[in-house]
Amino acid sequence: MDAEHLDLLREALPYIRRFKGKTFVVKLGGQVTESPSTMLSLAEEIALCHQVGFRLVIVHGGGKQLTELAEKLGVQQKIVNGRRITDSDTLEIAKMVFAGKINTDILSVLRRLGVPTVGLSGLDGNIVRARRREIQRIIDRETGREEVIDFGHVGDIVEIDTRLLQLLLQHEYVPVISSLGADDEGNVYNINADTIAAEIAVHLRAEKLILLTNVDGLYQDVNDPDTKISSLTLSEAEQLMQSHHVAAGMIPKLAAIVSLLERGVHSAHIINGSRRNALLQEIFTAGGAGTMIVRE
């Protein structure tokens, strides 16, 4: 091993000491999980974090794969302000894609690397108790018009039960959770994965929430890569969310981040999960790889 690599190990050591035994909630976006080579590279980074003693919870959605399968099956999709309207046919596809294919694919690659994992959805152990989202009046950011929207089988979180997750973490398992939840009558709902990840992070009193997306972070101007924001505070994140400079798909992420920081999680991170070593760079170096949001 050359001197440069040894220096990298030295730089990582304080972070290993600081975060050993701490809980990180890592949310994987659909773009990250669709590529086998990208998923394997990311799984190696997750495996390393597990080996040095971090307690990891993985949450995933799979909106891109859901959209692709829906198109193949002829099920029309509508997304308003970054939120998917989920009719009955779309819900059935979500069950197949989220709790089926994507969850199993993630488990498979982590198992290959020796990481003990358990595949779950929000229904298992009553992790995510939800209710159907009420009909809402919203301003469509693309058209500027007010619309009355019925989101269908989309759920809002009522309660998070972490007992099963705590049990698994105590025995050094890595839970992998798909973004479905249910109400007390057993009705299943499609729930935004960023929101689930944020709520689980709050209730586990996690050190960090890390959102792996297909972008390098947040930008002052989404069309100018030189305007990437390395770090910002809670109040700055709220201002950015109200501006028209952030992409619609980032609105749910920012809303989830603002909420969790207000309730005790130390920091949240948005990084490009498709970039090799981005997760390690964000955790183990001072400069990081994406955007870090802290309370103040």
C-alpha positions as CSV (number, residue, x, y, z in Angstrom):
1,M,0.0,0.0,0.0
2,D,1.5,3.4,-1.0
3,A,1.8,6.4,1.2
4,E,-1.2,8.2,-0.3
5,H,-3.5,5.3,0.6
6,L,-2.1,5.1,4.1
7,D,-2.8,8.9,4.5
8,L,-6.4,8.2,3.6
9,L,-6.6,5.6,6.3
10,R,-5.2,8.1,8.8
11,E,-7.8,10.6,7.7
12,A,-10.6,8.1,8.2
13,L,-9.5,7.0,11.7
14,P,-11.1,9.9,13.6
15,Y,-14.4,9.4,11.9
16,I,-14.3,5.6,12.6
17,R,-13.8,6.4,16.3
18,R,-16.5,9.1,16.3
19,F,-19.2,7.1,14.6
20,K,-18.5,3.5,15.8
21,G,-21.8,2.2,17.3
22,K,-23.8,5.1,15.8
23,T,-26.8,4.6,13.6
24,F,-26.8,5.8,10.0
25,V,-30.0,5.6,7.9
26,V,-29.1,5.3,4.2
27,K,-31.8,5.9,1.5
28,L,-31.1,4.5,-1.9
29,G,-32.7,6.1,-5.0
30,G,-34.0,4.0,-7.9
31,Q,-31.2,5.2,-10.2
32,V,-28.7,3.8,-7.8
33,T,-30.3,0.3,-7.5
34,E,-31.0,-0.2,-11.3
35,S,-27.3,-0.7,-12.3
36,P,-25.8,-4.0,-11.0
37,S,-22.2,-2.5,-11.2
38,T,-23.2,0.6,-9.3
39,M,-25.1,-1.4,-6.7
40,L,-22.1,-3.7,-6.2
41,S,-19.7,-0.8,-5.8
42,L,-22.1,0.9,-3.3
43,A,-22.6,-2.4,-1.4
44,E,-18.9,-2.6,-0.9
45,E,-18.9,0.8,0.7
46,I,-21.9,-0.2,2.9
47,A,-20.0,-3.4,3.8
48,L,-17.0,-1.4,4.9
49,C,-19.1,0.9,7.1
50,H,-20.7,-2.2,8.7
51,Q,-17.3,-3.8,9.3
52,V,-16.0,-0.8,11.2
53,G,-18.9,-0.8,13.5
54,F,-21.5,1.5,12.1
55,R,-25.2,0.5,12.6
56,L,-26.9,0.8,9.2
57,V,-30.5,0.9,8.1
58,I,-31.1,0.9,4.4
59,V,-34.4,2.4,3.0
60,H,-35.2,2.3,-0.7
61,G,-37.9,3.3,-3.1
62,G,-37.6,2.6,-6.8
63,G,-39.6,5.2,-8.6
64,K,-37.7,4.9,-11.8
65,Q,-38.2,1.1,-12.0
66,L,-41.9,1.6,-11.1
67,T,-42.3,4.1,-13.9
68,E,-40.6,1.9,-16.5
69,L,-42.7,-1.2,-15.6
70,A,-45.9,0.8,-15.6
71,E,-45.1,2.1,-19.1
72,K,-44.5,-1.5,-20.3
73,L,-47.8,-2.5,-18.8
74,G,-49.6,0.5,-20.2
75,V,-50.4,2.0,-16.8
76,Q,-50.3,5.8,-17.2
77,Q,-48.4,7.7,-14.5
78,K,-48.9,11.2,-13.1
79,I,-46.5,13.0,-10.9
80,V,-47.3,16.4,-9.3
81,N,-44.6,18.4,-7.6
82,G,-42.4,15.4,-7.3
83,R,-45.2,13.2,-5.8
84,R,-46.6,10.2,-7.6
85,I,-50.4,9.7,-7.8
86,T,-50.9,6.0,-7.0
87,D,-54.0,4.4,-8.5
88,S,-54.9,0.7,-7.8
89,D,-52.9,-0.6,-10.8
90,T,-49.8,1.5,-9.8
91,L,-50.0,0.2,-6.2
92,E,-49.9,-3.4,-7.4
93,I,-46.8,-2.6,-9.5
94,A,-45.2,-0.8,-6.5
95,K,-45.7,-4.0,-4.4
96,M,-44.0,-6.1,-7.1
97,V,-41.1,-3.6,-7.7
98,F,-40.4,-2.3,-4.2
99,A,-41.0,-5.3,-1.9
100,G,-40.1,-7.8,-4.5
101,K,-37.4,-7.2,-7.1
102,I,-35.5,-4.2,-5.7
103,N,-35.4,-5.4,-2.1
104,T,-34.3,-8.9,-3.2
105,D,-31.6,-7.5,-5.5
106,I,-30.1,-5.4,-2.6
107,L,-30.1,-8.3,-0.2
108,S,-28.4,-10.5,-2.8
109,V,-25.5,-8.2,-3.4
110,L,-25.0,-7.4,0.3
111,R,-25.1,-11.1,1.1
112,R,-22.3,-11.7,-1.5
113,L,-20.2,-9.4,0.5
114,G,-20.9,-11.1,3.8
115,V,-23.2,-8.5,5.2
116,P,-26.0,-10.0,7.4
117,T,-29.2,-8.5,6.1
118,V,-33.0,-8.8,6.6
119,G,-35.4,-7.6,3.9
120,L,-38.5,-5.8,5.1
121,S,-41.3,-3.4,4.1
122,G,-43.0,-0.9,6.3
123,L,-45.6,-3.5,7.0
124,D,-43.2,-5.9,8.8
125,G,-43.3,-5.5,12.5
126,N,-45.7,-2.5,12.0
127,I,-42.7,-0.4,11.3
128,V,-44.7,2.2,9.3
129,R,-48.3,2.9,10.3
130,A,-49.9,5.1,7.8
131,R,-53.2,6.6,6.7
132,R,-54.4,7.5,3.2
133,R,-53.4,11.0,2.2
134,E,-56.3,13.5,2.1
135,I,-57.4,15.2,-1.1
136,Q,-55.3,18.4,-1.4
137,R,-55.4,21.7,-3.2
138,I,-51.9,22.4,-4.5
139,I,-50.2,24.7,-6.9
140,D,-48.6,22.7,-9.8
141,R,-45.1,24.0,-10.0
142,E,-44.9,23.3,-13.8
143,T,-48.2,24.9,-14.8
144,G,-48.6,27.5,-12.0
145,R,-52.3,26.5,-11.7
146,E,-54.1,25.4,-8.5
147,E,-55.4,21.8,-8.7
148,V,-57.4,19.5,-6.5
149,I,-55.4,16.3,-6.3
150,D,-56.4,12.9,-5.0
151,F,-53.1,11.0,-4.6
152,G,-54.9,7.7,-4.4
153,H,-53.1,4.9,-2.5
154,V,-50.5,7.3,-1.2
155,G,-49.9,7.2,2.6
156,D,-48.9,9.7,5.2
157,I,-47.0,8.3,8.2
158,V,-48.9,8.2,11.5
159,E,-46.4,6.3,13.6
160,I,-43.0,4.5,13.4
161,D,-42.4,1.4,15.5
162,T,-38.7,0.7,15.8
163,R,-38.8,-2.3,18.0
164,L,-38.0,-4.8,15.3
165,L,-35.3,-2.5,13.8
166,Q,-33.7,-2.1,17.3
167,L,-33.7,-5.9,17.7
168,L,-32.0,-6.4,14.3
169,L,-29.4,-3.7,14.9
170,Q,-28.5,-5.1,18.3
171,H,-27.7,-8.4,16.6
172,E,-25.6,-6.6,13.9
173,Y,-28.1,-7.2,11.0
174,V,-28.6,-4.5,8.3
175,P,-32.4,-4.0,7.7
176,V,-33.3,-3.2,4.1
177,I,-36.7,-1.6,4.0
178,S,-39.0,-0.9,1.0
179,S,-41.2,2.2,1.0
180,L,-44.6,0.6,1.7
181,G,-46.8,1.1,4.8
182,A,-50.2,0.1,6.0
183,D,-53.1,1.3,8.2
184,D,-54.7,-0.6,11.0
185,E,-57.1,-2.3,8.5
186,G,-54.2,-3.6,6.4
187,N,-54.7,-1.2,3.5
188,V,-51.3,-0.9,1.8
189,Y,-49.9,2.5,0.8
190,N,-47.1,3.8,-1.4
191,I,-45.1,6.2,0.8
192,N,-42.3,8.5,-0.2
193,A,-39.0,6.7,0.6
194,D,-37.3,9.9,1.7
195,T,-40.1,10.5,4.2
196,I,-39.8,7.0,5.6
197,A,-36.1,7.2,5.9
198,A,-36.3,10.6,7.7
199,E,-38.9,9.3,10.1
200,I,-37.0,6.2,10.9
201,A,-33.9,8.3,11.4
202,V,-35.7,10.5,13.9
203,H,-37.2,7.5,15.9
204,L,-33.9,5.6,15.9
205,R,-32.2,8.8,17.1
206,A,-29.8,8.4,14.2
207,E,-26.5,10.3,13.8
208,K,-27.0,10.8,10.1
209,L,-29.5,10.5,7.3
210,I,-27.8,9.9,4.0
211,L,-29.8,10.3,0.8
212,L,-28.2,8.6,-2.3
213,T,-29.6,10.2,-5.4
214,N,-28.5,10.7,-9.0
215,V,-27.1,14.2,-8.5
216,D,-24.0,15.4,-6.7
217,G,-26.0,17.5,-4.2
218,L,-28.0,20.7,-4.0
219,Y,-27.4,23.7,-6.3
220,Q,-28.1,27.4,-6.2
221,D,-28.8,27.0,-9.9
222,V,-29.7,23.5,-11.1
223,N,-28.4,24.4,-14.6
224,D,-25.0,25.5,-13.3
225,P,-22.8,22.7,-11.9
226,D,-20.4,25.2,-10.4
227,T,-23.1,26.4,-7.9
228,K,-23.2,23.1,-5.9
229,I,-23.7,23.8,-2.1
230,S,-21.3,21.9,0.1
231,S,-23.0,22.6,3.3
232,L,-25.9,24.7,4.6
233,T,-27.9,25.2,7.8
234,L,-31.5,24.3,8.5
235,S,-32.7,27.9,8.0
236,E,-30.9,28.1,4.7
237,A,-32.4,24.8,3.6
238,E,-35.9,26.2,4.3
239,Q,-35.2,29.3,2.2
240,L,-33.9,27.1,-0.6
241,M,-37.1,24.9,-0.5
242,Q,-39.2,28.0,-0.9
243,S,-37.2,29.2,-3.9
244,H,-37.8,28.2,-7.5
245,H,-34.1,27.2,-8.0
246,V,-34.4,23.7,-6.6
247,A,-35.7,20.8,-8.8
248,A,-39.3,19.6,-8.1
249,G,-37.9,16.1,-7.3
250,M,-35.8,17.6,-4.5
251,I,-38.7,19.2,-2.7
252,P,-39.8,16.0,-0.8
253,K,-36.1,15.4,0.1
254,L,-35.7,18.9,1.5
255,A,-39.0,18.8,3.3
256,A,-38.0,15.5,5.0
257,I,-34.6,16.9,5.9
258,V,-36.0,20.0,7.5
259,S,-38.4,18.0,9.6
260,L,-35.8,15.5,10.9
261,L,-33.2,18.2,11.7
262,E,-35.9,20.0,13.7
263,R,-36.4,16.8,15.7
264,G,-32.9,15.9,16.7
265,V,-31.0,14.2,13.9
266,H,-27.6,15.8,13.7
267,S,-27.1,16.0,10.0
268,A,-28.4,15.0,6.6
269,H,-26.5,14.4,3.4
270,I,-27.4,14.4,-0.3
271,I,-24.8,12.6,-2.5
272,N,-24.6,11.0,-5.8
273,G,-24.9,7.2,-5.2
274,S,-23.7,6.5,-8.7
275,R,-20.3,8.0,-8.0
276,R,-17.8,5.4,-6.9
277,N,-16.7,6.0,-3.2
278,A,-19.0,8.9,-2.8
279,L,-20.5,7.4,0.4
280,L,-17.0,6.8,1.9
281,Q,-15.8,10.3,0.9
282,E,-18.9,11.9,2.5
283,I,-18.4,10.0,5.8
284,F,-14.6,9.7,6.1
285,T,-13.3,13.1,4.8
286,A,-13.7,16.7,5.8
287,G,-14.5,17.9,2.3
288,G,-17.2,15.3,1.7
289,A,-18.8,14.5,-1.7
290,G,-22.2,16.1,-1.7
291,T,-24.3,18.5,0.3
292,M,-24.5,18.3,4.1
293,I,-27.3,20.0,6.0
294,V,-26.9,20.7,9.7
295,R,-29.2,22.3,12.3
296,E,-27.1,25.4,12.7
